[in-house]
Amino acid sequence: MTGNTTVLVVDDEKVVREGCSRILSPEGFEVLAAANGREALEVLERESTNVVLCDLKMPVMGALEVLEIVGQRYPDIPVIIITGHGTVESAVECMKRGAYDFITKPFRADHLVLVVRRALEKQTLERRAWQLQEERARNLYDLAAEQSRVRTIVSCMADGVVVTTPDLEVVLHNPAATRLLESMPLVNQGGALSDYINDDNLGNALKRLLANAEGEEECIAQELILGRKHLRALSALVYGPERQVLGTVTVLHDVTSLKELDEMKSNFVHHVSHELRAPLSAIKQQHSVILDGLAGELVDKQRELLNRAQDKIQGLLDMINDLLDVARIESGHGVQQQVPLNLANILQQTVTLMGSKAEEKGLSLELELPEDLPLVQADERSIEEVFTNLISNAINYTPDGGTVLVSAIPHQEYLEVRVSDTGVGIAEEEISKIFDKFYRVKHPQTRQIIGTGLGLSIVKGVTEAHRGSVEVESKPGVGTTFKVSLPTISGGKLADYGQD
């Protein structure tokens, strides 16, 4: 015990008060004394007290009155009754009225200390219990407040929210989900997810998430088409405090208006490009007639100006063709007809076509192909455009005297074509942007290169439309390698399709 633990001894006999002090003080208690109940109440008002030892029978005010007042004013202070022989029944009655315990006179020192210590333990436990009760009430209030906030936030969200159990039973959805899905009930009443969303893709995605709970795939984004609505769904797992899977949560965002706007943009680009291509082609043709001397002889200055104009017109026509290609890819019509193709022939023709351009820059354009390349199922025109763009870029971004190498590596299920150069390279922070429309790598050595910034976007769109992929590896000042992977036809050889 410490000196902060105070015991108030209330007894009309001085010898009892002094005796209790002699017993308790060596045990570390601070002992206060009062001759009757009234004095005891005055002491309690002045001093902080932990335990009261109170004689049962005293003049002025006895233990019963003290118990009543202490119980009202100081309910956390235990009161121990001191009684003589023959008055045990009265002491028991005091305990019924709130006393903690009683001891009989004459009492042993060890018994007195034991009872006081038990009273203090009771007081400590009661105070701790009261603190825990307060904390519990506060936690419950905070939890209720947090739940209310979450409910309000979820209910007011413009995006739909659907929460399911691991068995894909719907346990929560907000009004926005009801509006977007239409089949959702107004109130949360459970039911299987498939009862509300007529799209197997979402259910399959959630099953894959749940099956791969310990893997790295933490969320899945996909597009759902429900009638005329286009919804973007982002799904993730819901974990408990011990990392156990409690279910899934899916956020639904309505992208219908964006899809319509994108379609309008594509239609506009397609229409304007068509309208521009015809007059530009006519202008170029007329320039060609003049340059050929069919409209009269030209002086050198006139020929120079017309040649520059021809180059600009050709640049505009190339941009229009690229815009039309992008519009076709985005509308899902970029790949017209997929047939078994021998990429060796296409790569050979493209390298031959680009040979003169490479020679003008003093570059070495090489082609390395293994024998018996597997066939790919592809649209010939689109694939030609892919490798024309890649080889043309490699030539444009490689300084004079460099090398451009086109090679192919067959794998079990796909064919990888590489276009490597010893050019200026691409900075690491720009690699993630080079497939964006109209993005061009910023480099002092490439400012003079004319281009629309659509070539690599077309390459990526066409490759992915063929269920393939395109990757890039680059190091500034060393060079760049583009890897185009296309699925092969299992066991397909040229003779199987009548090709040579």
VENLINKA-V128294 format. One record per backbone hydrogen bond with DSSP energy under -0.5 kcal/mol. CO is the residue of the C=O (numbers start at 0). NH is the residue of the N-H. If there is no record, write none. Layout:
<<CO:NH> <CO:NH>>
This chain:
<<1:4> <3:5> <4:29> <5:49> <5:50> <6:8> <6:31> <7:9> <7:52> <8:10> <8:33> <9:54> <11:13> <12:16> <13:17> <14:18> <15:19> <16:20> <17:21> <18:22> <19:23> <20:24> <21:25> <23:26> <23:28> <24:27> <28:30> <29:6> <31:8> <33:10> <35:39> <36:40> <37:41> <38:42> <39:43> <40:44> <41:45> <42:46> <46:48> <49:77> <50:7> <51:53> <51:79> <52:9> <53:81> <55:57> <55:62> <58:60> <60:36> <61:65> <62:66> <63:67> <64:68> <65:69> <66:70> <67:71> <68:72> <69:73> <73:76> <75:77> <77:51> <78:80> <78:99> <78:100> <79:53> <80:82> <80:102> <81:55> <82:104> <83:86> <86:90> <87:91> <88:92> <89:93> <90:94> <91:95> <92:96> <93:98> <94:97> <100:80> <102:82> <107:111> <108:112> <109:113> <110:114> <111:115> <112:116> <113:117> <114:118> <115:119> <116:120> <117:121> <118:122> <119:123> <120:124> <121:125> <122:126> <123:127> <124:128> <125:129> <126:130> <127:131> <128:132> <129:133> <130:134> <131:135> <132:136> <133:137> <134:138> <135:139> <136:140> <137:141> <138:142> <139:143> <140:144> <141:145> <142:146> <143:147> <144:148> <145:149> <146:150> <147:151> <148:152> <149:153> <150:154> <151:155> <152:156> <153:156> <159:251> <160:173> <161:249> <162:170> <162:171> <163:247> <164:167> <167:192> <168:164> <171:162> <173:176> <173:177> <174:178> <175:179> <176:180> <177:181> <180:182> <186:188> <190:169> <191:194> <192:195> <192:196> <195:197> <196:198> <198:201> <198:202> <199:203> <200:204> <201:205> <202:206> <203:207> <204:208> <205:209> <206:210> <207:211> <209:212> <211:214> <215:217> <217:236> <219:234> <221:232> <223:225> <223:230> <224:226> <225:228> <228:225> <228:230> <229:254> <229:255> <230:223> <230:232> <231:233> <231:252> <232:221> <232:234> <233:250> <234:219> <235:248> <236:238> <237:245> <237:246> <239:242> <243:239> <243:245> <246:237> <247:163> <248:235> <249:161> <249:251> <250:233> <250:252> <251:159> <252:231> <252:254> <254:258> <255:259> <256:260> <257:261> <258:262> <259:263> <260:264> <261:265> <262:266> <263:267> <264:268> <265:269> <266:270> <267:271> <268:272> <269:273> <270:274> <271:275> <272:276> <273:277> <274:278> <275:279> <276:280> <277:281> <278:282> <279:283> <280:284> <281:285> <282:286> <283:287> <284:288> <285:289> <286:290> <287:291> <288:293> <289:292> <292:295> <298:302> <299:303> <300:304> <301:305> <302:306> <303:307> <304:308> <305:309> <306:310> <307:311> <308:312> <309:313> <310:314> <311:315> <312:316> <313:317> <314:318> <315:319> <316:320> <317:321> <318:322> <319:323> <320:324> <321:325> <322:326> <323:327> <324:328> <325:329> <326:330> <327:332> <327:333> <328:331> <333:335> <336:338> <338:377> <340:342> <340:375> <341:344> <341:345> <342:346> <343:347> <344:348> <345:349> <346:350> <347:351> <348:352> <349:353> <350:354> <351:354> <353:357> <354:358> <355:359> <356:360> <357:360> <357:362> <358:361> <360:400> <362:364> <363:365> <363:403> <365:405> <366:368> <367:407> <374:488> <375:340> <375:377> <377:338> <377:379> <378:382> <379:383> <380:384> <381:385> <382:386> <383:387> <384:388> <385:389> <386:390> <387:391> <388:392> <389:393> <390:394> <391:395> <392:396> <394:397> <396:398> <396:423> <398:401> <401:363> <402:421> <403:365> <404:406> <404:419> <405:367> <406:417> <408:415> <412:487> <413:410> <414:416> <414:485> <415:408> <416:483> <417:406> <417:419> <418:481> <419:404> <420:479> <423:476> <426:429> <426:430> <427:430> <427:431> <429:432> <429:433> <430:433> <432:435> <435:438> <440:442> <442:445> <443:446> <445:448> <452:437> <452:438> <453:457> <454:458> <455:459> <456:460> <457:461> <458:462> <459:463> <460:464> <461:465> <462:465> <462:467> <463:466> <465:486> <468:484> <470:482> <472:480> <474:477> <474:478> <478:474> <479:420> <480:472> <481:418> <481:483> <482:470> <482:484> <483:416> <483:485> <484:468> <485:414> <486:376> <487:489> <488:491> <491:374> <492:495> <492:496> <493:496> <493:498> <494:497>>
